[in-house]
Amino acid sequence: MDIMIDLDMQNNALKRREVKFTVTQDSSTVSKADMLAELCKKLSASPDSSIIVRIDQQFGERKSTGIIHIYQDKGTMEKTEPKHVMRRSGKLPDEGPKPEEKQQVQEPKAEKKKGGDKGDKGKDKAEQAPAPESK
């Protein structure tokens, strides 16, 4: 695995370092955990306070591009990063469906009236006038 740093900048407003990188894999696609470990080694950062936000890979290529955010401490990372990004990266446990969603009961649908022609709207067949007889 070969890692190349494309852009390294400090974001003082969010108290993090933002790094864009390109990874060239030797054989198969590298797992996110392995990529995080290698990036942290190269950037002298702690894996506990770093998170890979995005990885893009084109079909058939052995090259990936991505973004990693490096924080000074884990607490700042947990306050700043969105929950779904934290779950996707394995930093937060995955929450199952909420109890309300599990026990949703569907109400029975209102039955449609089976009717005849358009002129018969709202009338039952018993209430309809008999058809005139032809001679």
DRENDOKOL-846907 format. One record per residue (C-alpha): residue in one letter; x, y, z. Coordinates in steps of 0.5 Angstrom, whole numbers, plus 500, padded with zeros to 3 digits. Layout:
BEGIN
("A",(X,Y,Z)) ...
This chain:
BEGIN
("M",(500,500,500)) ("D",(503,507,498)) ("I",(500,513,501)) ("M",(501,520,498)) ("I",(499,526,502)) ("D",(495,531,497)) ("L",(493,537,501)) ("D",(495,538,509)) ("M",(491,544,512)) ("Q",(490,546,519)) ("N",(482,548,521)) ("N",(483,552,527)) ("A",(475,554,527)) ("L",(474,546,528)) ("K",(480,545,532)) ("R",(482,539,527)) ("R",(487,538,522)) ("E",(484,536,515)) ("V",(488,531,510)) ("K",(487,529,503)) ("F",(490,523,501)) ("T",(491,518,495)) ("V",(492,511,497)) ("T",(495,506,491)) ("Q",(493,498,493)) ("D",(498,493,492)) ("S",(493,487,491)) ("S",(486,488,493)) ("T",(482,494,497)) ("V",(485,496,503)) ("S",(480,496,509)) ("K",(478,502,513)) ("A",(482,500,519)) ("D",(488,498,516)) ("M",(488,505,512)) ("L",(487,509,518)) ("A",(493,505,522)) ("E",(497,507,516)) ("L",(495,514,515)) ("C",(496,515,523)) ("K",(503,512,522)) ("K",(505,517,517)) ("L",(502,523,520)) ("S",(504,522,527)) ("A",(497,522,529)) ("S",(493,518,534)) ("P",(488,513,531)) ("D",(483,514,537)) ("S",(482,521,535)) ("S",(483,521,528)) ("I",(477,519,523)) ("I",(477,517,516)) ("V",(471,521,513)) ("R",(471,519,506)) ("I",(474,514,501)) ("D",(473,514,494)) ("Q",(475,509,489)) ("Q",(473,508,481)) ("F",(471,501,479)) ("G",(477,497,477)) ("E",(483,502,479)) ("R",(487,500,485)) ("K",(487,507,487)) ("S",(483,511,493)) ("T",(482,518,495)) ("G",(480,520,501)) ("I",(479,525,507)) ("I",(482,524,514)) ("H",(480,529,520)) ("I",(485,529,526)) ("Y",(483,532,532)) ("Q",(488,533,538)) ("D",(483,529,543)) ("K",(477,524,542)) ("G",(473,529,546)) ("T",(473,534,541)) ("M",(472,529,535)) ("E",(466,526,538)) ("K",(463,533,539)) ("T",(465,536,532)) ("E",(464,530,528)) ("P",(456,528,526)) ("K",(454,521,529)) ("H",(453,518,522)) ("V",(460,519,520)) ("M",(462,516,527)) ("R",(458,510,527)) ("R",(460,509,519)) ("S",(467,509,522)) ("G",(466,504,528)) ("K",(468,510,533)) ("L",(460,509,536)) ("P",(456,503,537)) ("D",(451,502,531)) ("E",(444,503,534)) ("G",(439,498,532)) ("P",(431,500,530)) ("K",(428,504,536)) ("P",(422,500,540)) ("E",(417,505,537)) ("E",(419,503,530)) ("K",(419,495,531)) ("Q",(412,495,534)) ("Q",(409,499,529)) ("V",(402,496,527)) ("Q",(399,498,521)) ("E",(391,500,521)) ("P",(387,496,517)) ("K",(385,500,510)) ("A",(378,502,509)) ("E",(374,498,504)) ("K",(372,500,497)) ("K",(365,500,495)) ("K",(364,495,489)) ("G",(360,499,485)) ("G",(357,499,478)) ("D",(357,504,473)) ("K",(358,512,474)) ("G",(351,513,474)) ("D",(350,509,480)) ("K",(354,512,485)) ("G",(352,512,492)) ("K",(346,507,490)) ("D",(346,500,492)) ("K",(344,495,487)) ("A",(337,494,491)) ("E",(335,501,490)) ("Q",(336,502,483)) ("A",(330,503,479)) ("P",(329,497,474)) ("A",(330,497,467)) ("P",(324,499,462)) ("E",(322,493,458)) ("S",(322,493,451)) ("K",(317,490,446)) 
